[in-house]
Amino acid sequence: KSKMSSRLRLGLVGYGYWGPNLARNFHQLPDAWLVACADADAARLNEAARLYSLQQIAADPRELFDNPTLDALVIATPARSHFELVSQALNAGKHVLVEKPLALTSADARALTDLAQKNKRVLMVGHTFEYNPAVWKIQELLDAGALGELYYVYANRVNLGRVQTDINALPICIAASRMLSLRS
């Protein structure tokens, strides 16, 4: 198999606020190949195509769902669209990385995880700090018992970035505490 054909072929849905960051990072990965992008804004699509020599651009994400050459889709759209887009991608047989939050309700999140299991697809949520070395170090300290018995955690993020009115920080904080395997 050639090096190019052994790479994971990715499609990106959403090239607005966070999509360009994802595209740039995927472009730098030796085992991934960003080959397609969907966005409603033609100017953004053309920019992505120019920067990354994409094989396919589309205004309608369904065109990416129907592309049999894509291994996985990355969903970087407003949170209100996640449930529908992730469902369609999983039903199209794609592995999915979706930006947080996975869904707006726990019932929708459960439905998506069930759908991924049913279709034997990987479904992953992109938590910004999940793979951050500082978070790993905290996990290491917790696992070693170096911090003693933990009763609560207080954290303050100084820059939350753009205000998003369709989601709040509580589910993200809960997810972060689960990542650290905090136990009562």
N, C-alpha and C positions, 0 to 999 in steps of 0.2 A: 504494500500500500504506500502511496506517495505521502510525503509529509503533509501536503495540503489536504488530501482526502481523509487523513486520520484526525484532523482537527474537528472540534465540536462546531457545527454550523449553527450560528445564532441569528435570530430575528429580533429586532427591538421594536416594541410598540410604545410610541410616545417619545418624541424628541424635543420636549418642551423644557421644563425647569431642571429635571434631574437626568433626563436621557443623554444629553451631551457628555456628562461626567461618566456615565456607564459606558457609552460608546468609546470614549477615549481609553478607559481602562481595559475594556475587552480587546481593543485594537492592540494593546501592548502584551496581551497574554499569548504565549507560544502555542497553547493547546486549544485556543478558541479563534473563531473566524466570524466576525460580524459581516454577514452577507446581505441582510435585508433590514428595512426600516419602514414603519408605517407611522404617519402623523397627518392630522387634518390640515396642517399649515404647509403649503407647497414650498415656501421659502426655506423653512426649516428642513424639509425633506431634501431639497436641492443642496443645502449646506452639508448635510450628512453624507449624501451621495458623493459630493466633491471631496470631502475630507477622508472618506473611508473606501472609496471605489466600490460602492455597493452594487450587487448584482440585481437587486430588486428594491424599488421604492413604491409605496402605495398610500393613498389617502385612506383606504379602508383596511383595517387590520385583518379582516377575513381573508384577504388575499395572502397574507402570511400564514394564516392557519391552514390554508389549502395548499401551501407549498410543500411537496413531499421531500424536498432536499434539506429542509430545516430540521435540526435535531431538537432544538429548544427555543422557547420564546422568553423574552424578558419584558415584563409589563411595567412601564414607568409612566402611568397616567394618573389622573386624579383618583383618589380613593373611592369615590362613588361608582367608578366604572370597573373596579377590580373584580367583583364577583362575576359579572357577565363575561368579561374578557378572559379571566382565568378558566372559567367553566368551558368556554368555547375552545380555548387552547388545549385543555386536557382532553376534551372530547375529540379533538383533531389528532390526538396521539402525540402531543408535544410535551416535553418536560418544561417546567415553568419556574422562573425566578420572578417574583413579584415584589415590587417595593412595598414597604410597610405603609399602612396596615394591610394584612391579608384580605380582610373584609371589614365591613362596618358593624357587623353583629357577630356574636359568638356562634349563632346558629348557621350563618353563612360560612363562617370559617370552618366549622365542623363539616358542612356539606362539601366544601372544596377539598378538605383533607380526605373525606370518604371517597370522593370522585377520583382523586389522585390514586388512592389505593386500589379502587376498582379497575382503573385503567392501567395500573402498574407503571405509573409515571412519577418522576421526582417533582415535588412541589416544595419550593423554598422561598422564605420571606427574607428580603434584604434588610437586615437590621444593621444600621450604620457602623456600630462598634463591635459587632459580634466577633470579628476576627482581629480586633485591635490588640496589640501586644499588652497594653495596660490592663485590659479586661482579662486576658489570659493569665496575667500575673496575679490579679486579685483571685481568680479561680484557683490558681496554684496555692496561694496562701490559705484560702478557705479549706481546700482539700487536705492540706497539711496540718490544719488546726492551729496555724500560727496566729490567727486573730482571736482565738478563744471562742466562746459561745456568742454567736451573733444574735442580737435582739431586734435591731432595726438598722436600716441603712439610710443615710441622708446624702443626697447628691444635689448639686446645683449646676445646671448647664447654663453657661453665660450667654450663648448665642444659639437660639432656637431656629435661626434662619427666617425664612418667609413664613408669615402667619397663614396657617391653613384652616379655613373655617369648617371644613367637612370632617376633620378628625381632631382628637385631642391627645394630650401626652400620656394620660393614665394607662391606656393599653400598652403603650410603648414602654412605660416604666415597669409594668407587670412583666412584660416579655423580657426586659433586661434582668429583672430579679430572677426569673426562671433560668436565664442563660447562666447566671452565677450559681445556680443550684442552691439558693438560700433555703434552709430548712428551719422549721420552728423547733 
